[in-house]
C-alpha cells in the first residue's frame, strides 16, 4: 500500500498555516496561488519574484517577498483570473491582523442594576 503525501514513517506531518510561514518553496507558492511550479520558477528567472537558492539548488522565497509578489499579482492586468483570485485571497489571509483574545479586554464604567 502507498503512503499519503506528507506522511513520513506512517505519520502525517502537520501542515503549517500560511500566516505562520517565514519562507516558501516554489511548490508551496504554486499551491497557494494555483499555478504550476514551472511558472513560479519562470517568474523567478525572469526577475518578477526574488528568491535565493539553497546549497541543493532549490529556491527559497522569503515571506515579505511573497506578500509583495501577491500584491503585484493582484493589480496586474496580465494575471489570469484563476491566479488573480487565489493571489488576492492569499494576500488577505497573510496580511490580516490577529484578533485579540476575547474576554481579556477590561470593561470600564458603572454596572447598571
N, C-alpha and C positions, 0 to 999 in steps of 0.2 A: 504494500500500500504506500502511496505517496504521502509526503508531508505537506502541510499547508505553507503558503508563502509567509515568511516572517517567523516560522517556527524553527527553533534550534533545540535539538535534543528532545523533541517531543513537547517542548514548552512553547507557548505562543508568546512572542516578545510584545511588551506593552507599547502601544502607539504613543508617540509624543504629540501633544497638541500643537497646532500651528503657532499659537501665541507664545508657547514656551520654547520654541526652537531658536537657536542663535546662529545656526548655519544650515544651509540646504545643499543637497546634491542635485545633479541635473534631473534625476528621477523623481525626487521629492517635488521640485518645482514644476516638472512636467505634469505630475499627477494633480498638483494644486490648481493649475490653470488649464487642465485638459488639453495639453499639447504633447507632442512626442519628445523623447529625449534628444533626437537628432535636431529638432527645431531649437531646443534650448542651447545645444552645442553650437549650432549655426549662429544663433544670436550672440553667443559669447565670442565666437571667432570673427564676427562682423563688427564687434565693439559696442553693440547695443546693450550688453549686460556684462558687468565686470565680475570676474571670478579669479580665483587663484588655483593653481594646480598642486596636488599633493605629490609626494615622492613617488607614489604608484601611478601617477598620471591622470587621476580623476580630478574633476573640477569641484571646488567648494565655493559656494556663494554665500557671503555674509548676509545676515538678516536685514541690515539697513539697505543694502543694495537691492535685495528682493522687494522691499517696500517701495523704494524709488522706482524700480522697474515696473511694478504693478501699477503705480500711479501713472507712469508714462503710457503703459498699455491701455489704461482706462480712457485716455484722451487722444489716442492715435486714431486717425481715420482709416488707417490701413489694417487695423486689428480685426480679424474675423469675429463675427458676433458671438460664437461659442466661446472663444478665448476671452473676449471682452467681458462677457457675463461672469465667467469664472474668476478673472483677474479682479473685477470690481468687488465681488463678494469676498475674495481672499484679502484684498486690501482693507476692506471694512472690518473683517474679523481680526486681522493682525494689528490694526491701529485702534481698536475700541479700548476704552478705558475700563478697568476692572471696577465693578460696583463695590461700594463699601459694604461691610458686613451689616446685615440688617439687625437692628436691635442694639447696636453699640452706640448709636447717637443718643446724646442726653436730651431729654425734653426739659425745656425751661418754662417757667410760668406757674401760675397757681392752678391747682386742681379744682375743677368745678364739682360741687356736691349735688 
